[in-house]
Amino acid sequence: MKKLINAVENVLIEQLQGMAAAHPELTVNLDPRYIVRAGAPFAGKVAIISGGGSGHEPLHGGFVGHGMLTAACPGEVFTSPTPDQMYEAAKAAASDAGVVFIVKNYTGDVLNFETAAEMVHGEGFKVQNVIVDDDVAVKDSLYTAGRRGVGTTVILEKVVGAAAEAGYDLDACVELARKVNSYGRSMGMALTSCTVPAAGKPTFVLGEDETEIGVGIHGEPGQYREKLRRVDAITETLTHEILNDGPYKRTLREWDRENATWIERDMTDEPFKSGDAVIALVNSMGGTPVSELYAVYRKMAQICEARGISIARKLVGPYITSLEMQGFSITLVKTDDEILKFWDAPVLTPALRWGM
């Protein structure tokens, strides 16, 4: 294992200390660990809070700031943050307008954020959880019940963060977040594994001429392994899987504030169709250079055009990574006037900034 670390047990705390030194516009709390926008809470503004295992940077701490997240909770590498982290982050970030927790669909994250929501409700704050589950490669995995939450998370955090900045109340932020999630689909692939510092060895092993199609951001196995093909062929596979994905039915778990209990309801996502406009994310898993991502974007854009789908906005780069894994993912999120308005709104975070 070759990594720029001092001691395995100090990896996360030293990285957080470095982030605090580099970004004085953020407040980094080390016990329990959370990152919050300086000046929070903001009167009358809904707090948008997310989190997850570290190793996916800039997700989530790199997206804390004006027009995006109010706070983020970093767990250990590839490990869910704890409910007390989320609870303390919410207390530091929340005004009387309430809290929206954005949760990627991994079992540990879902359970811990649900516990945190109950704790926050007990403090008298309005709260709601929104699950992101956009990975078309799997229905269930070792880590999830249902689809994994991946690239749509970035777009959702930007859009809903801007809506909160503009004065949306809690229910409006939640409705918008669920719409963005229902409009988003993603899929990834890997050329190599990554190495979690505490493990000291690769999460999985690929042959020199093998790729994993449909891999998860923690190194979860995908749909299948195959021999390495040209970038155009791999991009075709992922893009067609996303565009051909049919209606997807999910069960939403919602916090009923009046009765202080979790309730469930069904929701079905509609597939992409000719005439749709999308926000496109071509994302590096951490070890793939941006130059190669542009080759992916080129082919993905050609396929979208041939299918009658226009790309209204795009991101190309490392936005939700898996340590040093070589590979990429594609995310397409159908858009409308409301989503585009908040996508274009000013944002100022360590990793995403425009319009300021």
C-alpha positions in Angstrom: 0.0 0.0 0.0 1.4 3.4 -1.0 -0.6 6.3 0.4 0.2 9.8 1.6 -0.6 9.2 5.2 1.2 9.2 8.6 -0.7 6.5 10.6 -3.8 4.6 9.6 -5.6 5.6 12.8 -5.1 9.3 12.2 -6.0 9.4 8.5 -9.4 11.1 8.8 -8.7 13.5 11.6 -5.5 14.8 9.9 -7.4 15.3 6.7 -10.2 17.2 8.5 -7.6 19.3 10.2 -6.1 20.2 6.8 -9.5 21.0 5.5 -10.1 23.4 8.4 -6.8 25.1 7.8 -7.5 25.5 4.0 -11.1 26.6 4.3 -11.8 29.1 7.1 -15.2 29.7 5.7 -16.1 26.3 7.1 -16.2 25.2 10.7 -14.7 21.7 11.2 -15.7 19.9 14.5 -13.6 17.0 15.4 -15.6 15.3 18.3 -18.0 14.3 17.0 -16.9 14.9 13.4 -18.9 17.2 11.2 -18.3 20.1 8.8 -20.6 23.1 9.0 -20.9 26.4 7.0 -19.5 29.2 9.1 -22.2 31.5 10.5 -24.8 28.7 10.7 -27.6 28.5 11.7 -29.2 31.0 9.3 -32.5 32.3 10.5 -35.5 31.2 8.4 -33.3 28.9 6.1 -33.8 25.2 5.9 -30.5 23.3 6.7 -29.5 20.8 4.1 -27.3 18.1 5.6 -25.7 15.1 4.1 -22.9 12.7 4.9 -21.4 9.2 4.4 -18.2 7.3 4.6 -15.0 9.2 3.8 -13.0 8.3 0.7 -15.6 9.8 -1.8 -14.2 13.3 -1.7 -15.2 16.0 -2.5 -18.5 14.3 -1.5 -19.8 15.5 1.0 -17.6 18.0 2.9 -16.4 19.6 -0.3 -19.9 20.6 -1.0 -20.6 22.6 2.2 -21.1 26.3 1.6 -23.3 28.9 0.0 -25.9 27.5 -2.3 -25.3 23.8 -1.4 -24.9 21.9 1.9 -25.2 23.6 5.3 -23.3 20.7 7.0 -21.8 17.3 6.2 -20.9 14.3 8.4 -17.8 12.3 7.5 -17.7 8.7 8.7 -14.6 6.6 8.7 -13.4 5.5 5.2 -16.3 3.8 3.5 -18.2 3.6 6.8 -21.5 5.4 7.7 -21.3 8.3 10.1 -22.9 7.8 13.4 -26.3 9.2 14.6 -24.6 11.4 17.1 -22.5 13.1 14.4 -25.7 13.8 12.4 -27.5 15.0 15.5 -24.8 17.4 16.6 -24.4 18.6 13.0 -28.1 19.3 12.9 -28.0 21.2 16.1 -25.2 23.3 14.8 -26.8 24.0 11.5 -30.6 24.1 12.0 -32.8 27.1 12.4 -36.5 26.9 13.1 -37.0 26.3 9.4 -35.9 22.7 9.9 -33.5 20.1 8.5 -33.4 18.0 5.4 -31.1 15.0 5.6 -29.9 13.8 2.2 -29.1 10.1 2.5 -27.4 7.8 0.0 -29.1 4.4 -0.1 -26.8 2.3 1.9 -28.2 0.3 4.8 -25.9 1.8 7.5 -26.5 5.3 6.3 -30.3 4.9 6.1 -30.6 3.4 9.6 -28.3 5.9 11.2 -29.9 8.9 9.5 -33.3 7.6 10.6 -32.1 7.5 14.2 -30.7 11.0 13.9 -34.0 12.3 12.5 -35.8 10.9 15.5 -33.3 12.6 17.8 -33.5 15.9 16.0 -37.3 15.7 16.1 -37.0 15.2 19.8 -35.2 18.5 20.1 -38.2 20.2 18.6 -36.8 20.7 15.0 -38.8 19.9 11.9 -36.9 17.2 10.0 -37.3 15.0 6.9 -35.0 12.4 5.2 -34.6 12.0 1.5 -33.0 8.9 0.1 -30.9 8.9 -3.1 -31.1 5.6 -5.0 -30.1 6.1 -8.6 -27.7 3.2 -9.5 -29.3 1.2 -12.4 -26.6 -1.5 -12.1 -28.3 -3.2 -9.2 -31.6 -3.6 -7.5 -30.1 -4.9 -4.3 -26.5 -5.4 -3.1 -24.6 -6.4 -0.1 -24.9 -2.9 1.2 -28.5 -1.9 0.2 -32.1 -2.8 0.0 -32.9 -1.3 -3.4 -30.6 0.7 -5.7 -27.5 2.3 -4.4 -27.2 6.0 -4.1 -24.4 7.5 -6.3 -23.9 10.4 -8.7 -27.4 12.0 -8.6 -26.4 12.9 -5.0 -24.1 15.7 -6.3 -26.8 17.2 -8.5 -29.5 16.9 -5.8 -27.4 18.6 -3.2 -26.7 21.5 -5.5 -30.3 22.0 -6.6 -31.9 21.6 -3.2 -29.2 23.7 -1.5 -29.9 26.5 -3.9 -33.6 26.2 -3.3 -33.1 26.4 0.5 -30.9 29.5 -0.1 -33.7 31.0 -2.1 -36.2 30.5 0.8 -38.0 27.2 0.0 -39.6 25.8 3.2 -38.9 22.3 4.4 -41.7 20.6 2.5 -40.9 22.4 -0.7 -37.2 21.4 -0.4 -38.2 17.7 0.2 -40.6 17.7 -2.7 -37.9 19.1 -5.0 -35.3 16.6 -3.7 -37.5 13.7 -4.3 -38.2 14.9 -7.8 -34.5 15.3 -8.6 -33.8 11.8 -7.3 -36.7 10.3 -9.4 -35.3 12.0 -12.5 -31.7 10.6 -12.0 -30.0 7.4 -13.1 -26.3 6.4 -12.8 -24.0 3.6 -13.6 -20.2 3.1 -13.1 -17.3 0.9 -14.0 -13.8 0.1 -12.7 -10.5 -0.6 -14.2 -8.8 -1.2 -10.8 -9.8 -1.6 -7.2 -9.0 0.8 -4.4 -7.3 0.3 -1.1 -8.9 1.3 2.2 -6.0 2.4 4.5 -7.3 0.2 7.4 -7.4 -2.9 5.2 -4.0 -2.3 3.6 -4.9 -4.3 0.5 -7.2 -3.9 -2.5 -10.9 -4.3 -1.9 -11.1 -6.7 -4.9 -8.7 -7.9 -7.6 -9.0 -7.4 -11.4 -6.8 -8.9 -13.9 -4.6 -6.7 -16.1 -7.1 -7.0 -19.0 -10.4 -7.1 -16.9 -13.0 -4.5 -16.0 -15.9 -4.5 -13.6 -19.1 -3.2 -15.1 -21.7 -1.7 -12.7 -19.2 -1.4 -9.8 -20.3 0.4 -6.6 -18.4 3.3 -5.0 -17.2 1.1 -2.2 -15.9 -1.5 -4.5 -19.1 -3.6 -4.4 -19.2 -6.0 -7.4 -21.2 -4.9 -10.4 -23.2 -6.8 -13.0 -20.3 -8.7 -14.5 -16.6 -8.7 -15.3 -15.3 -8.6 -18.9 -12.2 -8.1 -20.9 -11.1 -4.5 -21.4 -12.8 -2.9 -24.4 -12.3 0.5 -26.1 -13.7 3.5 -24.2 -16.5 4.0 -26.8 -17.8 0.5 -26.2 -17.7 0.8 -22.5 -19.4 4.2 -22.6 -22.1 2.8 -24.9 -22.8 0.0 -22.4 -23.3 2.4 -19.5 -25.2 5.0 -21.4 -27.6 2.5 -22.9 -28.2 0.9 -19.5 -29.2 4.3 -18.1 -31.3 5.4 -21.1 -33.0 2.0 -21.4 -33.9 1.7 -17.8 -37.6 1.3 -17.5 -40.1 2.6 -14.8 -38.6 2.0 -11.4 -40.9 1.5 -8.4 -39.6 2.4 -5.0 -41.0 2.6 -1.5 -40.4 5.9 0.2 -40.0 6.1 4.0 -41.1 9.4 5.3 -41.1 10.9 8.8 -44.6 11.8 9.9 -44.0 14.8 12.1 -47.5 14.9 13.5 -47.5 11.3 14.7 -43.7 11.0 15.2 -43.4 7.8 13.2 -42.1 6.5 9.9 -44.7 5.9 7.1 -44.3 4.3 3.7 -45.6 5.1 0.3 -44.8 4.0 -3.2 -43.4 6.1 -6.0 -42.6 5.2 -9.6 -39.9 6.9 -11.7 -40.6 7.4 -15.4 -37.8 6.4 -17.9 -36.0 8.8 -20.2 -37.7 9.6 -23.5 -36.9 11.6 -26.7 -37.3 15.3 -26.1 -35.9 15.2 -22.5 -33.2 17.6 -21.4 -30.7 16.4 -18.8 -27.9 17.5 -16.6 -25.0 15.1 -17.3 -22.2 14.1 -14.9 -19.2 12.2 -16.2 -17.4 11.4 -13.0 -13.9 10.0 -12.1 -13.8 7.3 -9.5 -10.6 9.0 -8.3 -7.8 7.6 -10.4 -9.0 8.3 -13.9 -7.6 11.6 -15.4 -10.0 14.2 -16.7 -8.6 13.8 -20.2 -10.0 10.3 -20.4 -13.3 11.5 -19.0 -13.7 13.8 -21.9 -13.4 10.8 -24.3 -16.3 9.3 -22.3 -18.3 12.5 -22.5 -17.8 12.7 -26.2 -19.4 9.3 -26.8 -22.1 9.7 -24.2 -23.2 13.0 -25.8 -23.3 11.4 -29.2 -25.6 8.7 -27.9 -27.9 11.1 -26.1 -28.2 13.2 -29.3 -29.1 10.1 -31.3 -31.8 9.3 -28.8 -33.3 12.8 -28.9 -32.0 13.8 -25.5 -30.3 17.2 -25.1 -27.7 18.0 -22.5 -28.6 21.2 -20.8 -25.8 21.3 -18.3 -22.8 19.2 -17.5 -20.0 18.4 -15.1 -16.8 16.5 -16.0 -14.4 15.6 -13.2 -13.9 13.8 -9.8 -17.0 14.7 -7.8 -17.9 11.4 -6.1 -14.8 9.2 -5.9 -13.7 5.9 -4.5 -10.3 6.7 -3.1 -7.8 6.0 -6.0 -10.0 3.6 -8.0 -9.5 3.9 -11.8 -12.9 4.0 -13.5 -15.8 6.3 -14.2 -19.5 6.7 -13.8 -22.2 8.5 -15.8 -25.2 10.2 -14.3 -28.1 11.7 -16.2 -30.7 13.7 -14.4 -33.8 14.8 -16.4 -34.3 18.6 -15.8 -37.0 21.2 -16.0 -37.2 25.0 -15.5 -37.2 24.7 -11.7 -34.2 22.3 -11.5 -32.2 24.4 -14.1 -33.0 27.6 -12.1 -31.4 26.2 -9.0 -28.6 24.5 -10.8 -27.6 27.8 -12.3 -27.9 29.7 -9.0 -24.7 30.9 -7.3 -22.7 28.3 -5.3 -19.5 28.7 -3.3 -18.0 25.5 -1.8 -14.5 24.1 -1.8 -15.3 21.8 -4.8 -18.1 23.6 -6.7 -18.3 27.3 -7.3 -19.9 29.6 -9.9 -21.9 32.9 -10.0 -20.3 34.4 -6.9 
